[in-house]
Amino acid sequence: MIRLDNVTKVYARGARPALNDVSLEIERGEFVFLVGASGSGKSTFLRLVTREEKATAGRVLVAGNDLTSLSNWRVPQLRRQMGAVFQDFRLLPNKTVFENVAFALQVIGKPKHHIMTTVPEVLDMVGLAGKEKRRPHELSGGEQQRVAIARAFVNRPPLLLCDEPTGNLDPTTSLGIMRLLDRINRTGTTVVMATHDDEIVDQMRKRVIELSTGELVRDQTRGVYGSSR
Ligand SMILES: Nc1ncnc2c1ncn2[C@@H]1O[C@H](COP(=O)(O)OP(=O)(O)OP(=O)(O)O)[C@@H](O)[C@H]1O
């Protein structure tokens, strides 16, 4: 699903590489935690996968596309294959829960009848049935993140990228979000999650990839947050 071959990323104003000669492979259907101190390169990794950034050297392959040579006009097509979830939810404040999720389908031209059947299904799946008409400010943080996950998953993308999805949530709420991401992963969707949440990583025991100042320093199956433990 994702392959990096000797990838280096140097930002225009960057003193040192944000990623330095990183090679790794993530297979379809895997659940992977991306850990490392602030500034270690996690977000850069995710931005290379979405093609928000281009590698300075090396090759990035995602869902069968070589992003090094992918033309700009094909980037929207690439992004349809991935959903993204962020720490700050990024919902549209003036739209209802239903409309926030429906919007993701409208922008890719799905017909109304498809939207009317698919959105309730996914809202049910994330545990928000009955809250369709609420606006984001009328929901708890955990519920807002469920809306964001519903929006990211409504098109059933093969890849879900999560950047600190539990960063604003308390431990119990975070666990609920993780159960949901785990369920999504079990449908066959590859999940890559950048996180600082040691409790979550230690509980889930999934593959852990650790970056340190742009270098891959650990790749562990059924891993924990800190390598010293
Ligand atoms: N647009 C940019 N221009 C210049 N340097 C950047 C840019 N974005 C990130 N960097 C630098 O690249 C390095 C890696 O940053 P990145 O955001 O990928 O780290 P991170 O692991 O996601 O950090 P955090 O956990 O704080 O989100 C840092 O040194 C950062 O300052």
Ligand as a Chemical Component Dictionary entry (heavy atoms), coordinates in Angstrom:
data_LIG
# 
_chem_comp.id                   LIG 
_chem_comp.type                 NON-POLYMER 
_chem_comp.pdbx_formal_charge   0 
_chem_comp.three_letter_code    LIG 
# 
loop_
_chem_comp_atom.comp_id 
_chem_comp_atom.atom_id 
_chem_comp_atom.alt_atom_id 
_chem_comp_atom.type_symbol 
_chem_comp_atom.charge 
_chem_comp_atom.model_Cartn_x 
_chem_comp_atom.model_Cartn_y 
_chem_comp_atom.model_Cartn_z 
_chem_comp_atom.pdbx_ordinal 
LIG N1  N1  N 0 7.131  23.465 5.756  1  
LIG C1  C1  C 0 8.292  23.302 6.412  2  
LIG N2  N2  N 0 9.375  24.072 6.124  3  
LIG C2  C2  C 0 10.553 23.899 6.770  4  
LIG N3  N3  N 0 10.754 22.961 7.715  5  
LIG C3  C3  C 0 9.724  22.167 8.037  6  
LIG C4  C4  C 0 8.435  22.288 7.418  7  
LIG N4  N4  N 0 7.610  21.371 7.957  8  
LIG C5  C5  C 0 8.334  20.695 8.869  9  
LIG N5  N5  N 0 9.608  21.167 8.923  10 
LIG C6  C6  C 0 10.715 20.659 9.781  11 
LIG O1  O1  O 0 10.893 19.284 9.493  12 
LIG C7  C7  C 0 11.138 18.532 10.676 13 
LIG C8  C8  C 0 10.097 17.440 10.841 14 
LIG O2  O2  O 0 8.813  18.025 11.099 15 
LIG P1  P1  P 0 7.448  17.228 11.155 16 
LIG O3  O3  O 0 6.341  18.221 11.223 17 
LIG O4  O4  O 0 7.413  16.227 10.075 18 
LIG O5  O5  O 0 7.616  16.476 12.568 19 
LIG P2  P2  P 0 6.539  15.677 13.452 20 
LIG O6  O6  O 0 7.232  14.444 13.884 21 
LIG O7  O7  O 0 5.285  15.544 12.719 22 
LIG O8  O8  O 0 6.337  16.647 14.693 23 
LIG P3  P3  P 0 5.034  16.823 15.645 24 
LIG O9  O9  O 0 4.974  15.578 16.473 25 
LIG O10 O10 O 0 5.380  18.033 16.460 26 
LIG O11 O11 O 0 3.850  17.016 14.763 27 
LIG C9  C9  C 0 11.169 19.552 11.814 28 
LIG O12 O12 O 0 12.514 19.895 12.050 29 
LIG C10 C10 C 0 10.383 20.731 11.253 30 
LIG O13 O13 O 0 10.841 21.934 11.816 31 
# 
loop_
_chem_comp_bond.comp_id 
_chem_comp_bond.atom_id_1 
_chem_comp_bond.atom_id_2 
_chem_comp_bond.value_order 
_chem_comp_bond.pdbx_ordinal 
LIG N1  C1  SING 1  
LIG C1  N2  SING 2  
LIG C1  C4  DOUB 3  
LIG N2  C2  DOUB 4  
LIG C2  N3  SING 5  
LIG N3  C3  DOUB 6  
LIG C3  C4  SING 7  
LIG C3  N5  SING 8  
LIG C4  N4  SING 9  
LIG N4  C5  DOUB 10 
LIG C5  N5  SING 11 
LIG N5  C6  SING 12 
LIG C6  O1  SING 13 
LIG C6  C10 SING 14 
LIG O1  C7  SING 15 
LIG C7  C8  SING 16 
LIG C7  C9  SING 17 
LIG C8  O2  SING 18 
LIG O2  P1  SING 19 
LIG P1  O3  DOUB 20 
LIG P1  O4  SING 21 
LIG P1  O5  SING 22 
LIG O5  P2  SING 23 
LIG P2  O6  DOUB 24 
LIG P2  O7  SING 25 
LIG P2  O8  SING 26 
LIG O8  P3  SING 27 
LIG P3  O9  DOUB 28 
LIG P3  O10 SING 29 
LIG P3  O11 SING 30 
LIG C9  O12 SING 31 
LIG C9  C10 SING 32 
LIG C10 O13 SING 33 
# 
